[in-house]
């Protein structure tokens, strides 16, 4: 699942709907049940992916897999 492309279309549609409502000075935004379910599922998938990515990063940091690069400078030879 980690390499799957995320389908964020429901989130983008919701954002457009909110912008449109704001531009028309509407007081509310209504979603039909299918749009609401798609948005909820998409947000759940996005949050799960972010959580998994965070766990991977934390495990790498704790396991000491960080690569150490050592550089020594001796000034070189001018002649």
Backbone bond lengths (Angstrom), bond angles and torsions (degrees), N, CA, C in turn:
res aa  C-N    CA-C-N  psi(-1)  N-CA   C-N-CA  omega(-1)  CA-C   N-CA-C  phi
1 X - - - 1.454 - - 1.525 111.18 -
2 X 1.287 117.78 -24.13 1.459 122.37 -175.25 1.529 112.29 -61.28
3 X 1.333 118.03 -32.15 1.456 120.37 -177.22 1.520 113.24 -95.72
4 X 1.332 117.73 -0.95 1.458 121.19 179.34 1.522 110.25 -67.14
5 X 1.327 115.19 142.02 1.456 120.04 176.30 1.520 108.48 -77.89
6 X 1.310 116.25 132.68 1.463 120.80 -179.55 1.527 110.54 -79.99
7 X 1.318 116.26 132.64 1.457 121.67 175.03 1.526 107.95 -91.60
8 X 1.305 116.20 102.91 1.463 120.63 -176.86 1.529 112.50 -101.49
9 X 1.329 117.24 14.37 1.463 120.81 -178.23 1.534 112.23 -56.80
10 X 1.349 120.20 -44.86 1.471 118.44 178.69 1.532 113.30 -59.50
11 X 1.316 117.17 -34.91 1.472 120.02 177.95 1.520 109.63 -68.44
12 X 1.325 116.73 -44.18 1.464 120.63 179.20 1.524 111.47 -62.52
13 X 1.331 116.74 -40.31 1.463 120.29 178.07 1.524 111.09 -63.69
14 X 1.328 116.25 -41.08 1.470 120.11 178.92 1.523 110.79 -64.03
15 X 1.320 117.03 -43.17 1.468 120.58 179.30 1.528 110.40 -61.76
16 X 1.334 116.95 -43.10 1.465 120.10 177.48 1.523 111.18 -62.22
17 X 1.317 116.07 -39.90 1.460 120.43 -179.95 1.533 110.69 -64.24
18 X 1.328 116.28 -41.04 1.471 120.55 178.45 1.529 110.55 -66.46
19 X 1.332 117.21 -42.71 1.469 119.97 178.49 1.524 111.23 -62.10
20 X 1.324 115.75 -41.46 1.456 120.25 179.29 1.532 110.76 -64.53
21 X 1.325 116.14 -43.30 1.459 120.13 178.25 1.519 111.18 -63.06
22 X 1.313 116.45 -39.79 1.462 119.96 179.00 1.527 110.89 -66.69
23 X 1.332 116.37 -41.00 1.467 119.98 179.95 1.523 111.68 -64.19
24 X 1.329 116.26 -32.45 1.463 119.64 179.59 1.526 112.03 -92.50
25 X 1.319 115.76 7.12 1.464 123.15 179.32 1.533 113.38 58.72
26 X 1.331 115.16 36.15 1.466 120.07 177.46 1.528 109.02 -74.69
27 X 1.309 116.16 152.54 1.464 121.38 -179.87 1.518 112.83 -93.11
28 X 1.316 116.96 -11.57 1.461 119.37 -177.63 1.519 110.75 -150.89
29 X 1.316 113.46 160.91 1.460 122.00 175.00 1.518 106.40 -124.04
30 X 1.319 116.76 129.80 1.462 120.63 179.63 1.521 109.58 -112.36
31 X 1.332 115.00 139.72 1.466 121.51 176.88 1.514 108.69 -121.92
32 X 1.345 115.45 137.52 1.459 117.36 171.49 1.527 107.44 -73.38
33 X 1.314 117.03 164.63 1.468 120.91 -172.61 1.523 111.78 -62.49
34 X 1.327 119.16 -36.16 1.468 120.56 179.42 1.522 111.53 -66.52
35 X 1.332 116.88 -42.26 1.473 120.20 177.48 1.519 110.77 -64.43
36 X 1.336 116.24 -41.17 1.468 120.67 179.61 1.532 110.58 -64.16
37 X 1.348 117.17 -42.36 1.464 120.14 178.53 1.523 111.24 -64.53
38 X 1.329 117.03 -44.37 1.469 120.48 178.86 1.525 111.28 -61.12
39 X 1.319 116.02 -42.03 1.461 119.97 178.40 1.527 110.94 -64.29
40 X 1.325 116.54 -44.58 1.465 120.31 -179.76 1.527 111.48 -63.14
41 X 1.324 117.26 -44.79 1.465 120.44 179.75 1.527 111.39 -65.01
42 X 1.327 116.08 -41.32 1.469 119.75 179.60 1.523 110.93 -64.71
43 X 1.326 117.16 -43.21 1.469 119.96 177.59 1.524 110.95 -63.08
44 X 1.324 116.98 -38.57 1.463 120.45 177.01 1.515 112.30 -62.22
45 X 1.330 116.71 -42.90 1.462 121.03 179.62 1.526 110.46 -66.04
46 X 1.333 116.68 -43.78 1.473 120.51 179.88 1.528 110.59 -62.16
47 X 1.320 116.93 -44.89 1.464 120.19 -179.10 1.531 111.13 -66.38
48 X 1.328 117.16 -37.59 1.460 120.72 177.39 1.517 110.40 -63.68
49 X 1.325 117.34 -43.41 1.470 121.56 179.35 1.520 110.78 -62.16
50 X 1.336 116.27 -43.34 1.465 119.56 178.64 1.522 111.19 -63.01
51 X 1.312 116.77 -40.36 1.457 121.22 178.99 1.530 111.23 -64.24
52 X 1.337 116.41 -43.11 1.468 120.42 177.88 1.523 111.04 -63.00
53 X 1.331 116.82 -43.55 1.467 120.76 179.00 1.526 111.07 -61.49
54 X 1.329 116.94 -40.35 1.456 121.06 178.91 1.530 110.68 -64.71
55 X 1.329 117.27 -42.12 1.466 120.60 178.36 1.524 111.22 -61.51
56 X 1.323 117.42 -41.73 1.469 121.24 179.27 1.524 109.77 -62.40
57 X 1.330 117.04 -44.54 1.460 120.14 179.85 1.530 111.76 -63.61
58 X 1.328 116.44 -41.98 1.460 119.72 -179.70 1.530 111.40 -66.61
59 X 1.330 117.02 -38.74 1.461 120.29 178.51 1.519 111.09 -64.56
60 X 1.335 117.41 -40.84 1.461 121.13 177.77 1.524 110.43 -61.84
61 X 1.328 115.95 -42.16 1.462 120.78 -178.76 1.524 111.10 -66.30
62 X 1.331 117.31 -41.26 1.459 121.55 -177.28 1.524 112.44 -75.25
63 X 1.329 117.47 -29.32 1.462 119.97 -176.66 1.524 112.01 -82.33
64 X 1.301 117.32 -8.26 1.460 119.63 178.71 1.512 112.83 78.34
65 X 1.314 117.52 22.27 1.457 120.81 178.55 1.521 112.51 -74.55
66 X 1.312 116.53 0.68 1.453 119.26 179.74 1.516 109.19 -64.99
67 X 1.306 116.03 129.39 1.461 121.52 -178.82 1.520 109.27 -79.05
68 X 1.330 115.65 132.23 1.447 120.92 177.59 1.516 108.86 -105.56
69 X 1.310 116.45 127.18 1.460 121.94 178.50 1.519 107.41 -112.99
70 X 1.324 115.53 125.47 1.459 120.65 -179.72 1.519 108.78 -108.47
71 X 1.333 115.53 130.32 1.468 121.07 -179.56 1.522 107.27 -122.42
72 X 1.326 115.86 130.22 1.462 120.63 177.43 1.511 108.42 -116.87
73 X 1.337 115.95 131.25 1.447 122.21 179.17 1.529 107.99 -113.12
74 X 1.331 115.98 124.80 1.466 118.94 -179.27 1.525 112.21 -111.22
75 X 1.294 118.18 6.84 1.459 121.08 177.78 1.501 113.47 87.59
76 X 1.301 118.85 -19.21 1.452 122.70 178.50 1.515 112.63 73.33
77 X 1.292 116.85 -178.63 1.460 124.39 179.67 1.512 108.73 -114.61
78 X 1.350 116.34 120.41 1.460 121.07 -177.47 1.537 112.62 -76.17
79 X 1.348 119.17 -24.35 1.468 120.93 -177.54 1.464 111.36 -115.76
